[in-house]
Amino acid sequence: MLRVPHTKSYGKVGCRPTRSAKQRFRRKLKKLTSRKRAGEFKAIIASINRVTTGWINYYGIANMKKFIEETQRWLRRRLRQLIWKRWKRMRTRYRKLRGYGIPHDEALKLAASRKGYWNSSKTLVLHQAISNERLTKWGLKSLNLHLKSSQFRFEYKLKRYLNY
């Protein structure tokens, strides 16, 4: 029989989504951020926001801070990969990187790089060009903030219910 280790709850009752629910969520996000997906970037972000909002509203009471942080990092890297793929040509990549404030040498080195899309998406230069703040400005919702607000609403409703 397989035992699942858990931490001490110190009198608090908690819950968490199952492994299969987490895998389905990740698979859905992976499908939405596919490199071969057509459509405008804003439409892709809107569909990602719909899926993440629904998932967090459903599982919002669960203890899953670490999973949400890992998923958010992974999702941002997937989006950087998608953007990098859409800037197909070296000239376009260089021009876009320079437009986002990257110095000439670094922009040229990354634009001419033969690394694949996934490896390029984790470089410091691309993280500086397409920062987390820029992704948020383009419409991507922060999963951490959404989770915190969902948990806060649940605690508030629970306190109101218990006070009656």
Disulfide bonds with the S-S distance in Angstrom:
none
